[in-house]
């Protein structure tokens, strides 16, 4: 079992990433605590403040985003000013990374003052509480997930996410270009960013700088979207199969039957893995298409090499020994 890449795990992000990135859907407005935007979020779960406002301060996890929904703001506004200040002071002592108020509700003045006093960022979002939690959870889950990068090409071939690896100059990009001309879709060329979204699930995507681009020796840099249209690209794809192109002479015993199901470990996930020998005149594009189709059969329970082995053993048992 081969370990092809090492993980880079971002266990923290700064609060300012929620606020400063225009691509996010949170629609946040900063109300207080601007000096604390470099505070770190260390837990991807979102915490609603119901029990904390009721005095159970030990439930407050300072590493999570703290969310004020409609019920929390209504409850806070119903308290006397002295009680309100006391609760906010004790919450501030826990030093939470940030607060967010949903539904566009007005922030109590004491909350704004407390956040400014302790430099705790306080945001306002017009989104409903459930919608905001969904968006934030999705963003944090992906942003704080284990990630790595590999040198290769990722394509969608018949719905199968195929990651093509191999040493420089082996023909990965040329093979990928041929697959694209056959109607398959490019995710990333040269450098693939891999994200572990679940314990056994890897997604691949491209970095913005090289998105839609390929390097073809003799042609230079080409833009797949401009050449073939939007249907020839994908933003991201679940990785299902890893194919490594290798020089024929470097393999002592090429796989002949396919009985040995190899895996490649990426981010501690064992991925189905095959090595394809490269020789002049060999149609790698067709072989990769067949590999993708064969993978679909395998996950549906049709294992051709095992079926052949079973029939051969049955035949041997049925024939008398001479």
C-alpha positions as CSV (number, residue, x, y, z in Angstrom):
1,X,0.0,0.0,0.0
2,X,1.6,3.2,-1.2
3,X,1.5,6.6,0.6
4,X,1.6,9.1,-2.2
5,X,1.1,12.3,-0.4
6,X,1.1,14.0,3.0
7,X,-1.7,16.0,4.6
8,X,-1.7,19.6,5.4
9,X,-4.4,20.0,8.0
10,X,-5.7,23.6,8.7
11,X,-7.0,23.2,12.2
12,X,-7.7,26.9,12.6
13,X,-8.9,29.8,10.5
14,X,-9.0,33.5,11.4
15,X,-12.4,35.2,11.9
16,X,-11.6,37.7,9.2
17,X,-12.0,35.0,6.6
18,X,-15.7,35.0,7.3
19,X,-15.9,38.7,6.8
20,X,-13.4,39.6,4.1
21,X,-14.0,37.0,1.5
22,X,-16.6,38.3,-1.0
23,X,-17.4,34.8,-2.3
24,X,-19.1,33.8,1.0
25,X,-22.9,33.8,1.4
26,X,-23.0,34.9,5.0
27,X,-23.6,38.6,4.1
28,X,-21.9,39.7,7.3
29,X,-21.8,43.3,8.7
30,X,-19.3,44.0,11.3
31,X,-20.9,45.8,14.3
32,X,-18.1,45.7,16.9
33,X,-14.7,44.2,17.8
34,X,-12.8,45.1,14.7
35,X,-9.4,44.7,16.4
36,X,-10.2,41.0,17.1
37,X,-10.6,39.9,13.5
38,X,-7.4,37.9,13.8
39,X,-9.0,35.7,16.5
40,X,-8.9,32.0,15.5
41,X,-11.8,29.6,15.0
42,X,-10.7,26.1,16.1
43,X,-13.9,24.2,16.0
44,X,-16.1,23.9,12.9
45,X,-19.3,23.5,14.8
46,X,-21.7,26.4,15.4
47,X,-22.9,27.1,18.9
48,X,-26.3,28.6,19.8
49,X,-26.3,30.5,23.0
50,X,-29.5,29.4,24.7
51,X,-28.1,27.5,27.7
52,X,-25.2,30.0,28.1
53,X,-27.7,32.9,28.4
54,X,-29.5,30.9,31.0
55,X,-26.3,30.9,33.2
56,X,-24.7,27.7,32.1
57,X,-21.5,29.4,31.1
58,X,-19.4,26.2,31.2
59,X,-21.3,25.2,27.9
60,X,-19.7,28.0,26.0
61,X,-17.0,26.7,23.7
62,X,-14.7,29.7,22.9
63,X,-13.3,28.0,19.8
64,X,-16.7,27.9,18.1
65,X,-18.7,30.7,16.4
66,X,-21.4,31.8,18.9
67,X,-24.8,32.5,17.3
68,X,-27.6,34.7,18.5
69,X,-30.9,33.8,16.9
70,X,-34.3,35.3,17.4
71,X,-34.9,33.6,20.7
72,X,-31.5,34.5,22.2
73,X,-31.9,38.2,21.3
74,X,-35.5,38.3,22.5
75,X,-34.4,36.7,25.8
76,X,-31.4,39.1,26.2
77,X,-33.6,42.2,25.5
78,X,-36.0,41.0,28.2
79,X,-33.4,41.1,31.0
80,X,-32.8,44.0,33.2
81,X,-29.8,46.1,32.2
82,X,-27.8,44.9,35.2
83,X,-28.5,41.2,34.6
84,X,-27.7,41.7,30.9
85,X,-24.4,43.3,31.7
86,X,-23.5,40.5,34.1
87,X,-24.3,37.8,31.6
88,X,-22.3,39.5,28.9
89,X,-19.4,40.1,31.2
90,X,-19.2,36.4,32.1
91,X,-19.5,35.4,28.5
92,X,-16.7,37.8,27.6
93,X,-14.5,36.2,30.2
94,X,-14.7,32.9,28.2
95,X,-13.0,34.9,25.4
96,X,-15.0,33.5,22.4
97,X,-13.7,33.9,18.9
98,X,-16.7,35.8,17.6
99,X,-20.5,36.4,17.8
100,X,-23.0,36.5,15.0
101,X,-26.6,37.7,15.1
102,X,-28.9,36.2,12.5
103,X,-32.1,37.5,10.9
104,X,-30.9,41.1,10.8
105,X,-32.0,41.7,14.4
106,X,-30.8,44.8,16.3
107,X,-27.9,44.2,18.6
108,X,-28.4,45.3,22.2
109,X,-26.2,48.2,23.0
110,X,-24.6,46.4,26.0
111,X,-23.6,43.6,23.6
112,X,-21.9,46.0,21.3
113,X,-20.1,47.7,24.1
114,X,-19.0,44.4,25.7
115,X,-17.6,43.2,22.3
116,X,-15.7,46.5,21.7
117,X,-14.3,46.4,25.2
118,X,-12.9,42.9,24.8
119,X,-12.2,43.1,21.0
120,X,-14.5,40.2,20.2
121,X,-15.9,40.5,16.6
122,X,-19.7,40.9,16.5
123,X,-21.4,40.4,13.1
124,X,-24.9,40.9,11.9
125,X,-26.4,38.7,9.1
126,X,-29.8,39.1,7.4
127,X,-30.0,35.3,6.9
128,X,-32.3,33.0,8.8
129,X,-30.7,31.2,11.6
130,X,-31.0,27.7,10.0
131,X,-29.7,28.9,6.7
132,X,-26.8,30.7,8.3
133,X,-25.8,27.7,10.3
134,X,-25.9,25.5,7.1
135,X,-23.7,28.0,5.2
136,X,-21.2,28.4,8.0
137,X,-21.0,24.7,8.8
138,X,-20.4,23.8,5.1
139,X,-17.7,26.5,4.8
140,X,-15.9,25.6,8.0
141,X,-16.1,21.8,7.4
142,X,-14.4,22.2,4.0
143,X,-12.0,25.0,5.1
144,X,-10.8,23.1,8.1
145,X,-10.7,19.7,6.5
146,X,-7.4,17.8,5.9
147,X,-6.0,18.8,2.5
148,X,-3.1,18.0,0.2
149,X,-1.9,18.7,-3.3
150,X,-0.6,16.2,-5.9
151,X,0.9,16.6,-9.3
152,X,-1.5,15.1,-11.7
153,X,-4.7,15.6,-13.7
154,X,-8.2,15.1,-12.4
155,X,-11.1,14.4,-14.8
156,X,-14.7,13.3,-14.8
157,X,-14.8,10.2,-17.0
158,X,-18.2,8.6,-17.4
159,X,-19.1,10.1,-14.0
160,X,-16.0,8.5,-12.4
161,X,-13.5,10.9,-10.8
162,X,-10.2,9.7,-12.3
163,X,-7.0,11.1,-10.9
164,X,-4.1,10.5,-13.3
165,X,-0.6,10.5,-11.8
166,X,2.8,9.9,-13.2
167,X,6.3,11.4,-13.5
168,X,6.8,14.6,-15.5
169,X,6.7,14.1,-19.2
170,X,5.0,10.7,-19.1
171,X,2.0,12.1,-21.0
172,X,-0.7,12.9,-18.4
173,X,-1.8,16.2,-19.9
174,X,-1.8,14.8,-23.4
175,X,-3.9,11.9,-22.3
176,X,-6.3,14.2,-20.5
177,X,-6.6,16.4,-23.6
178,X,-7.6,13.4,-25.7
179,X,-10.2,12.4,-23.1
180,X,-11.6,15.9,-23.2
181,X,-12.0,15.8,-26.9
182,X,-14.0,12.6,-26.4
183,X,-16.5,14.5,-24.2
184,X,-15.1,14.0,-20.7
185,X,-14.5,16.9,-18.3
186,X,-11.5,18.5,-16.8
187,X,-11.3,19.4,-13.1
188,X,-7.6,20.3,-12.8
189,X,-4.3,19.9,-14.6
190,X,-0.8,19.8,-13.2
191,X,-1.7,20.5,-9.6
192,X,-4.8,19.0,-7.9
193,X,-6.0,20.2,-4.5
194,X,-7.5,17.3,-2.6
195,X,-9.9,17.8,0.3
196,X,-11.0,15.0,2.7
197,X,-14.7,15.9,3.3
198,X,-15.6,12.7,5.1
199,X,-13.5,9.9,6.6
200,X,-13.4,7.9,3.4
201,X,-14.3,10.6,0.8
202,X,-11.9,12.8,-1.2
203,X,-12.8,15.6,-3.5
204,X,-10.5,17.3,-6.0
205,X,-10.5,20.8,-7.3
206,X,-8.2,23.3,-9.0
207,X,-6.4,26.4,-7.7
208,X,-7.9,29.6,-9.1
209,X,-4.7,30.6,-10.8
210,X,-4.7,27.5,-13.0
211,X,-8.4,26.9,-13.2
212,X,-9.5,25.7,-16.7
213,X,-5.8,25.7,-18.0
214,X,-3.6,23.0,-19.3
215,X,0.0,22.9,-20.4
216,X,0.6,20.9,-23.6
217,X,4.2,20.5,-24.7
218,X,4.6,22.1,-28.1
219,X,1.5,24.2,-27.7
220,X,2.0,25.9,-24.3
221,X,-0.8,27.0,-22.0
222,X,-4.4,26.4,-23.4
223,X,-7.8,27.3,-21.9
224,X,-10.1,24.3,-22.0
225,X,-13.2,26.4,-21.3
226,X,-12.5,28.8,-24.1
227,X,-11.6,26.0,-26.5
228,X,-14.3,23.4,-25.7
229,X,-17.0,25.3,-23.8
230,X,-18.2,25.2,-20.2
231,X,-19.5,21.6,-20.6
232,X,-15.8,20.4,-20.8
233,X,-14.9,21.5,-17.2
234,X,-16.0,20.8,-13.7
235,X,-15.3,22.9,-10.6
236,X,-14.7,19.9,-8.3
237,X,-15.2,16.1,-8.4
238,X,-15.2,13.3,-6.0
239,X,-12.2,11.1,-6.6
240,X,-13.1,7.5,-7.2
241,X,-10.1,6.0,-9.0
242,X,-6.4,6.7,-9.1
243,X,-4.4,5.8,-12.3
244,X,-0.6,6.0,-12.5
245,X,1.0,6.1,-15.8
246,X,4.4,4.4,-15.6
247,X,7.2,3.5,-18.1
248,X,6.8,-0.2,-19.2
249,X,10.4,-1.0,-18.4
250,X,10.0,0.2,-14.8
251,X,7.4,-2.6,-14.0
252,X,8.9,-6.0,-13.3
253,X,5.6,-7.9,-13.4
254,X,2.7,-6.0,-15.1
255,X,-0.8,-6.8,-13.9
256,X,-2.3,-9.5,-16.2
257,X,-5.5,-10.6,-14.6
258,X,-6.5,-7.9,-12.2
259,X,-7.0,-10.2,-9.2
260,X,-4.8,-8.1,-7.0
261,X,-6.9,-5.0,-6.0
262,X,-4.3,-2.3,-5.2
263,X,-4.9,0.8,-3.2
264,X,-3.1,4.1,-2.9
265,X,-3.3,6.0,0.4
266,X,-4.1,9.7,0.1
267,X,-4.9,11.6,3.3
268,X,-5.2,8.3,5.1
269,X,-7.9,7.1,2.7
270,X,-7.2,4.0,0.7
271,X,-8.2,4.7,-2.9
272,X,-8.6,2.1,-5.7
273,X,-5.4,2.2,-7.7
274,X,-4.1,0.9,-11.0
275,X,-0.8,1.3,-12.8
276,X,-0.9,1.5,-16.6
277,X,2.3,0.9,-18.5
278,X,3.1,3.4,-21.2
279,X,4.6,2.3,-24.5
280,X,4.7,4.0,-27.9
281,X,1.5,3.4,-29.9
282,X,-0.5,2.3,-26.8
283,X,-3.9,3.9,-26.7
284,X,-4.0,5.2,-23.1
285,X,-7.2,7.2,-23.6
286,X,-9.2,4.1,-24.4
287,X,-7.6,2.2,-21.6
288,X,-8.5,4.9,-19.1
289,X,-12.1,4.9,-20.4
290,X,-12.3,1.2,-19.9
291,X,-10.7,1.5,-16.5
292,X,-13.5,4.0,-15.5
293,X,-16.2,1.7,-16.9
294,X,-14.6,-1.3,-15.1
295,X,-14.6,0.7,-11.9
296,X,-18.4,1.2,-12.3
297,X,-18.8,-2.5,-12.7
298,X,-16.7,-3.3,-9.6
299,X,-18.7,-1.0,-7.3
300,X,-21.9,-2.6,-8.6
301,X,-20.5,-6.0,-7.7
302,X,-19.3,-7.3,-11.1
303,X,-15.7,-8.5,-10.7
304,X,-14.6,-10.1,-14.0
305,X,-11.3,-11.5,-12.8
306,X,-12.9,-13.2,-9.8
307,X,-15.7,-14.6,-12.0
308,X,-13.0,-16.0,-14.4
309,X,-11.1,-17.5,-11.5
310,X,-14.3,-19.1,-10.1
311,X,-15.2,-20.6,-13.4
312,X,-11.7,-22.0,-13.9
313,X,-11.6,-23.6,-10.4
314,X,-15.0,-25.1,-11.1
315,X,-13.9,-26.5,-14.4
316,X,-10.8,-28.0,-12.7
317,X,-12.9,-29.7,-10.1
318,X,-15.3,-31.1,-12.6
319,X,-12.6,-32.6,-14.9
320,X,-11.1,-35.9,-13.7
321,X,-7.4,-36.0,-13.2
322,X,-5.5,-38.0,-15.7
